[in-house]
């Protein structure tokens, strides 16, 4: 639940136009930022990879094409209730530390700024997540996977506009307090985005700089 709450907190901050941007001011407001919910199938897939204690992205095919953010601490058995919010916070802080242009479009140049974890956290349509934390021999390893995946070249990270102004999917509602759109419970599970070439996604993940914090 911590992972869901922290993701939705970050997405709400962005949706309301309150997220500090390294390039000046704040990130633009989001018109159709979906609220994140948890998926145990995605979690199981994430945990299977974490248990290998290999600090690298899993092959795209192994995770069903889902997005993935990773985090590690150079210490064993770090408190998991600390690691969960810590990891999401560091992913999200890439916006404040590195910045995203106001156009809000994912290009190789934008990705090269080191914002790939942030952009996946707030990728508009990535509304199903599964996360895990595992104590390896020499590190504490954590990560989340996202369905559908984000970080596609040429796509917008999220639609710009007043919060909830485009919650137009069938059965969707607006959570006015958070500024997030919620999908009905029976909405299509693990939606696929067929508009983009998976090669673009795979290439970006190969180049992404992993979040790494020492304590």
C-alpha positions in Angstrom: 0.0 0.0 0.0 2.9 2.3 0.6 4.0 2.1 -3.0 0.5 2.9 -4.2 0.1 5.8 -1.9 3.5 7.3 -2.8 2.9 6.9 -6.5 -0.5 8.6 -6.3 0.9 11.3 -4.1 3.5 12.1 -6.7 1.0 11.9 -9.5 -1.3 14.2 -7.7 1.5 16.8 -7.1 2.1 16.8 -10.8 -1.5 16.9 -11.8 -2.1 20.0 -9.7 1.0 21.8 -11.1 2.9 21.7 -7.8 5.9 19.6 -8.9 9.2 21.6 -8.9 11.0 21.5 -12.3 14.8 21.9 -12.5 14.3 23.8 -15.8 12.3 26.5 -14.0 8.9 26.8 -12.2 6.8 23.7 -12.1 5.9 20.8 -14.3 2.6 21.5 -16.3 -0.7 20.4 -14.8 -2.1 17.0 -16.0 -5.5 16.8 -17.6 -5.9 13.0 -17.4 -3.5 11.6 -14.8 -4.8 8.2 -13.9 -4.8 7.0 -10.3 -2.6 4.0 -9.7 -3.9 0.7 -8.3 -2.0 -2.4 -7.2 -1.7 -5.7 -9.2 -0.5 -8.9 -7.5 0.4 -10.5 -10.8 2.8 -7.7 -11.6 4.2 -7.9 -8.0 4.9 -11.6 -8.4 6.8 -10.9 -11.6 8.8 -8.1 -10.0 9.7 -10.3 -7.0 10.9 -13.1 -9.2 13.4 -10.8 -10.7 14.5 -9.1 -7.4 15.2 -12.5 -5.9 17.9 -13.1 -8.5 19.8 -10.2 -6.9 21.0 -9.0 -10.3 21.0 -5.2 -10.3 19.9 -4.6 -13.9 16.6 -4.3 -15.8 15.0 -7.7 -16.5 14.6 -8.5 -20.2 11.6 -6.8 -21.7 10.0 -10.2 -22.6 10.4 -11.5 -19.1 8.1 -8.8 -17.7 5.4 -9.0 -20.3 6.4 -5.6 -21.8 5.7 -3.8 -18.5 7.8 -0.8 -17.4 10.3 -1.1 -14.6 12.0 1.1 -12.1 14.8 -0.3 -9.8 16.4 0.9 -6.6 19.2 -0.5 -4.4 20.9 0.4 -1.1 24.4 -0.8 -0.3 23.3 -2.4 2.9 21.5 -5.6 3.9 18.2 -5.9 5.6 17.2 -2.2 5.5 13.8 -1.6 6.9 11.3 -2.3 4.1 8.8 0.4 5.3 11.7 2.9 4.9 12.8 1.6 1.5 9.4 1.8 -0.2 8.8 5.6 0.2 12.5 6.3 -0.2 12.7 4.6 -3.6 9.7 6.4 -5.0 10.9 9.7 -3.6 14.3 9.4 -5.3 12.7 8.4 -8.6 10.3 11.4 -8.5 13.0 13.9 -7.5 14.7 13.4 -10.9 12.3 16.2 -12.0 13.6 18.7 -9.5 17.2 17.6 -10.0 17.4 17.2 -13.8 14.2 18.8 -15.2 11.8 18.1 -18.1 11.0 20.7 -20.8 7.5 22.2 -20.6 6.5 20.4 -23.9 6.4 17.3 -21.8 7.4 15.0 -24.7 9.7 12.0 -24.3 12.6 12.2 -26.7 16.0 10.6 -26.5 17.4 14.0 -25.5 14.9 14.4 -22.7 15.5 10.9 -21.5 19.2 11.6 -21.5 18.7 14.2 -18.8 18.3 11.4 -16.4 14.5 11.6 -15.8 13.5 8.1 -16.8 12.4 6.9 -13.4 10.4 10.1 -12.8 8.7 9.9 -16.1 7.7 6.2 -15.5 6.3 7.1 -12.1 4.0 9.8 -13.6 3.4 8.3 -17.0 -0.3 9.1 -17.5 -1.5 5.6 -18.6 0.7 3.5 -16.3 -2.0 2.9 -13.7 -1.3 -0.6 -12.6 1.8 -1.3 -10.5 3.4 -4.2 -8.7 6.4 -3.7 -6.4 8.7 -5.6 -4.2 11.7 -5.4 -1.8 14.2 -8.2 -1.3 17.2 -8.5 1.0 20.1 -9.8 -1.0 23.4 -10.8 0.5 25.1 -7.4 -0.1 22.3 -5.1 -0.8 18.6 -4.2 -0.3 17.0 -4.4 -3.7 13.6 -2.9 -4.6 11.6 -2.2 -7.7 8.3 -1.6 -9.3 6.8 -2.7 -12.6 4.2 -0.7 -14.5 1.3 -1.6 -16.8 1.0 -0.4 -19.4 4.7 0.6 -19.8 5.8 4.2 -20.2 8.8 6.0 -21.6 8.1 5.7 -25.3 9.9 7.9 -27.8 7.7 10.6 -29.3 4.9 10.2 -26.7 3.8 12.8 -24.2 4.5 11.8 -20.5 1.0 13.0 -19.8 -1.7 15.3 -21.3 -1.4 18.9 -20.2 -4.4 20.7 -18.9 -6.5 21.4 -15.8 -6.7 18.4 -13.4 -9.4 15.9 -14.4 -10.4 18.0 -17.4 -10.1 14.9 -19.7 -11.3 12.0 -17.5 -13.3 10.9 -20.6 -12.8 7.1 -20.5 -15.9 5.0 -20.1 -16.8 4.8 -16.4 -14.0 7.0 -15.3 -14.4 9.5 -12.5 -12.5 12.4 -11.1 -11.0 12.3 -7.6 -11.2 16.1 -7.1 -9.1 16.1 -4.0 -6.2 14.4 -5.7 -6.8 15.7 -9.2 -6.6 12.2 -10.5 -8.8 10.2 -12.8 -10.0 6.8 -11.6 -10.9 3.9 -13.9 -13.7 1.4 -13.1 -12.6 -1.8 -11.4 -13.4 -4.0 -14.3 -11.5 -1.9 -16.8 -9.2 -3.9 -19.2 -6.4 -5.5 -17.2 -2.8 -4.8 -18.3 -3.7 -2.6 -21.3 -1.2 -2.7 -24.2 -0.1 0.4 -26.0 0.4 -0.7 -29.6 1.2 2.8 -30.9 4.9 2.5 -30.1 7.8 0.3 -31.1 9.0 -1.8 -28.1 12.5 -1.3 -29.4 12.3 2.3 -28.3 11.4 1.3 -24.8 14.0 -1.4 -24.6 16.7 1.0 -25.8 15.9 3.6 -23.2 15.9 1.2 -20.4 19.3 -0.1 -21.4 20.7 3.4 -21.1 18.9 4.6 -18.0 20.9 5.4 -15.0 19.8 3.3 -12.0 18.7 5.0 -8.8 21.4 4.2 -6.2 21.6 5.5 -2.7 24.3 4.8 -0.1 23.6 4.9 3.6 
